[in-house]
Amino acid sequence: MSTGVIDPGLIDELTGIVGAAHVLHDPEMTVGYSIDWTRRFAGATQLVIRPGDTAETAAVMSALAAAQVPVVPQGGNTGLVGGSVPLVGEAVLSMRRLNICEPVDELASQVTLGAGVTLADAHAHAAASGLSVGVDLAARDSATIGGMVATNAGGINVLRYGAMRAQVVGIEAVLADGTVVSHLAGLEKDNTGYDLGSLLAGSEGTLGIITRVRLRLHPTQPERATALLAFETAADAVSAAAALRRGVASLHALEAVFEEAMALVSEHLGTTPPVGSLGSDPHRSLPDRRTGGTSDSAPGEDGGGAWLIAEAAARTDPSDELGAAVEELADLVVDAAVALDPAARQRLWAFRENVTEAISAAGIPHKLDVTLPAARLAEFVDGVPDVVRATDPDAQPLLFGHLGDGNVHVNVLGPGGAEPADEVDDAVLRYVAELGGSISAEHGIGTAKLSQMHLNRSEAELAAFSAIKRALDPAGLLNPNALLPPVA
């Protein structure tokens, strides 16, 4: 498939299954499926198939398996580690047409969704019944439910509801040979063997192609209060995050932006954060909550400033609870702003939700999505710039992430927005492992981190993973260049 001519008989067979409009083999039509959102990972494919339901997906896989054609399943293609693009000529199985939202089961607080439903549409569908999906992230308009389950996506509400795997109560998928496995009852207690939903969540399309998912929903929390807090150091921000998690029962999100990333997103937005200093005027006086006067200190003077967005959400106004908790942080917070109405809250959130866009506008970054133990978080944030620059002196590390669950996104740009040295990735991931962290928090392994899996997983674990892969996909047709070494 990667080098040969497509068999016309296969094209005819696939056309008979999904229709001519959904079998793409013109290079001008397939090119958009061959590059990821970051522009870092690009390949090529001679064939894109767009099935419309589970039955079509199964028939397509049966045909591709018979022809021994390797396949990359693709949802919204918002992945950041090269796991959703055909790097060496694989066929692409686009799941975007599987976009049916089935009626919400209000008694069970659950819903079954097609794999191609976007997160934004899932939220809107659940909201009509007074419920919400437990996962949210900035790519909500493009990211699809199937892709999010396949990568065990996280986002901004993990500290309250868990990642995508925790939302899955039922799943339907097509295996490599076209077999359909379906278990969508959504029973909260179902002790009848292996949990295929949990297995497929985070498998990155290497074990099966998810076609429908039944999700647990949560009561809508309509009242929100959002605070933007500025700190002198990462250590202060980490300590404050721990205190907020202990003290705010309605805490819904706890996001961090560190100094260089804050400077970049502020420039991108054409504004400055309403609290703290970006270091351009380090002698500016700031309100000092500890004394009631002013302070000549600014975030960044002692190892790099940090900003936290803390959001509380509840059925009734949580502003008093959040405000009281912020007051308790008086010895740590340099400056704070609290917003209650949606427009004001969105102005605060803009400094977090536009960071990825700002970095993309600045160049082609290497994206290293990692988790650290709480006790080592500040050490990592302070130490990783030196690790990066020891490998590539001209590289610029930009840090932000989900501080409530220990997840730091390390984005690294080279001079002029070019990619940094490839060795940067290995150096950072080794540093993460040395501190007891995970080399992948929520983006998956893809192809970008394939060679570093041994940093977190033992030989015995990797052997078990490979055995599962061989059992479900003995020919190694499903996403063969992601997560695990290709099947021998």
Number of C-alpha atoms within 10 A of each C-alpha: 18 16 10 8 8 14 10 9 9 15 18 13 15 23 17 12 21 19 15 13 9 17 22 19 17 12 12 8 13 20 16 14 23 24 20 22 17 21 14 17 19 19 16 21 27 23 22 25 27 23 24 22 19 22 16 16 29 23 21 26 27 18 19 21 20 12 12 14 19 24 30 28 28 28 27 26 23 21 23 23 27 28 30 33 33 29 23 17 21 28 30 26 23 23 28 23 16 23 22 17 19 12 13 20 14 13 6 12 17 24 24 25 25 27 31 28 26 26 24 19 18 22 18 15 20 24 17 10 15 16 21 22 25 24 23 19 15 17 17 19 13 18 22 29 31 34 31 27 28 29 24 25 25 25 24 25 23 21 19 18 17 17 23 27 21 18 22 22 24 24 28 24 26 24 22 25 22 23 16 19 15 17 17 18 12 19 11 10 7 10 8 6 6 8 14 15 24 20 14 23 25 24 24 31 28 27 27 27 33 32 28 28 26 22 25 23 25 17 16 17 17 11 16 23 26 29 23 25 25 29 28 25 26 27 22 19 25 23 15 23 24 14 15 21 20 11 16 20 15 21 25 23 23 26 25 30 27 25 24 20 25 27 21 18 24 20 12 18 14 8 11 16 20 14 18 29 29 22 18 9 9 16 13 14 15 19 18 19 18 16 10 9 10 15 17 11 21 26 27 21 15 12 15 20 26 30 30 28 25 26 27 23 22 18 12 10 16 21 22 10 16 26 16 12 18 22 14 15 19 17 13 22 26 27 25 22 16 20 18 17 12 12 10 13 20 15 13 19 18 14 26 23 17 18 25 21 13 19 21 17 12 15 19 20 26 24 21 25 24 23 26 24 16 18 14 17 23 18 14 20 22 16 14 19 19 14 18 24 14 13 18 18 15 15 23 20 23 24 24 26 24 24 27 25 25 21 26 24 24 23 21 27 23 19 13 11 17 15 16 23 17 11 11 20 22 17 15 23 24 19 17 24 18 12 17 16 24 23 26 22 22 21 26 27 26 24 22 21 21 16 13 16 18 13 16 19 12 11 11 9 12 16 12 12 14 15 14 14 21 15 11 16 20 16 19 24 24 30 31 24 26 26 24 22 14 15 15 7
